Amino acid sequence: MIIFLTGLATVTALVSCEVLRVLKPDKALPRAVVIITAALLAIVGVAAVVQLVHLAQLA
């Protein structure tokens, strides 16, 4: 459940970055938004690797 919520937060952060980029193309994205999005992507990436390793051990 936690990974689902983290994934949902990641998608929301990515969409927010894209919307900000489209609405204000000449302005840089806020640093906090970029850091939060990168952190969420890292968490989701690590969780995916952990799940793949777990599945590989079961096979």
MODELLER restraints for C-alpha pairs under 7 A, 6 or more apart:
rsr = mdl.restraints
at = mdl.atoms
rsr.add(forms.Gaussian(group=physical.xy_distance, feature=features.Distance(at['CA:6:A'], at['CA:40:A']), mean=6.87, stdev=0.5))
rsr.add(forms.Gaussian(group=physical.xy_distance, feature=features.Distance(at['CA:7:A'], at['CA:44:A']), mean=6.39, stdev=0.5))
rsr.add(forms.Gaussian(group=physical.xy_distance, feature=features.Distance(at['CA:10:A'], at['CA:37:A']), mean=6.37, stdev=0.5))
rsr.add(forms.Gaussian(group=physical.xy_distance, feature=features.Distance(at['CA:10:A'], at['CA:40:A']), mean=5.44, stdev=0.5))
rsr.add(forms.Gaussian(group=physical.xy_distance, feature=features.Distance(at['CA:10:A'], at['CA:41:A']), mean=6.30, stdev=0.5))
rsr.add(forms.Gaussian(group=physical.xy_distance, feature=features.Distance(at['CA:13:A'], at['CA:37:A']), mean=5.60, stdev=0.5))
rsr.add(forms.Gaussian(group=physical.xy_distance, feature=features.Distance(at['CA:14:A'], at['CA:37:A']), mean=6.56, stdev=0.5))
rsr.add(forms.Gaussian(group=physical.xy_distance, feature=features.Distance(at['CA:21:A'], at['CA:29:A']), mean=6.92, stdev=0.5))
